[in-house]
Amino acid sequence: MKDIMSDAEALGNFSRSAALAVFSGDTSSAVDALERGASSSSDDSSSELFVLVSMCVAGFDLESKIWRKGCERILGRKKLPVYLRIALQFLYAINRGENRRGERGTQKGGGRRG
């Protein structure tokens, strides 16, 4: 995976590299790729977006409703590059699924902590 990520970054596609890391469950490498993207960007708004998404990925938590709200706000941005959008949607879906399982367990009087 690291080779594929490196190839993507060599082409300047840091968002693709980060998405591949997210899909592999390696959020640390995703954050690193996003930080490299922010550093290499000549556009301030793109750089800030990389930083914002890296903070969201770094803060990913299965049980956090606060994280989910923040992610929703980022996903609401119109100019979010496709790979970053898909990576965040992936993490968001995992968070939502985990919270739904917890809520079902709570409603039945047992199961996971919600």
N, C-alpha and C positions, 0 to 999 in steps of 0.2 A: 504494500500500500504506500509506503514512504516513497518508493520510486515513482509511482503514478502521481503522487502529490507533488514531488519535485519537478516532474515534467510539466504539470499544469502551471506551477509557479514560474518556471523558466519562460513560459509563454505569457506571463503576466496575469494568469487566471487564478488569483488567490482565493476568490470566492468558491471556485470549483474545488480547489484543494481543501478548503475548510469543510465544504459539504461532504466530500469523500471521508474525511476524518470523522465527522458527526455520524454518518451512516455506519461507520465501523465501530462506533462506540468510544472513540478516542477524542473526547472533548478537549483535552489538554493540547493535542496536536492541532485541533481546529482553532483554538485560541491563538496558538503560535502562528498559524498561517494567516489569520486575520490581522494580527499585529504586524506581520511582515507586509501584508497588503496595505495597511495604514501607513507604514513607513515609506513604502515605495510609491504611494499615490502622490501625484503632483497637484491634485484637486483637493482643496480643503474639505469640501462637503463629502467627497468619497472617503477621504481619510477618517472623518468623523463618523461616518456610517460604519466603516470597518471596526472602529473602536466601540461603538454602541453595540453592534452585533456580538463582538468578542466578549463584552461584559455580560450580555444576555446568555451566551453559551457557557461562559465561566460560572454563572450563577445558577445554571440549570439544576433543578431540584424536583424530584418526583412528587413531593407532597406540598409544594409551595403554591398557594393561590396568588400570592404577591408576584411571584415569578411569572405566573400565567398571565396576569394583568399587564405586566410590563411587556411581555412577549406579544400580546395582542396589540399593544400600541405600536410596536415596531412593525408588526405585520400589516398594520393599517397604513403604513407609508406607501405612497404611490411609486416612488423611484427606488424600490428595493430590488437589487439585482436578483435574477431568477434563482441562482444557486443558493444565495443567502436566504431567500424566501422559502425555498424547499427545505433547506436544513432546519430553519426555525419551525416550519410547519411540522416536520418530523418530530422534533423535540416536544412541540406543543401537543401533538397527538399522543405521545407517550405520557406526558404529564396529565392530560385529560383522562386517558384510559386508566391510569393508576388512581386518580382521584375518584373516578366512577366506581371502580372496584371497592375502594375504601368506603364510599357512601353506601353502596349496596350492603356491604358487610355490617355497617353501623345500623342500617335500617332493620336488618334481621336480628339484631341483638348480639352480634359477635363479629368475628372476622378482623380485618385490618383496621389499624388506627387511622382515622380520617383527619 
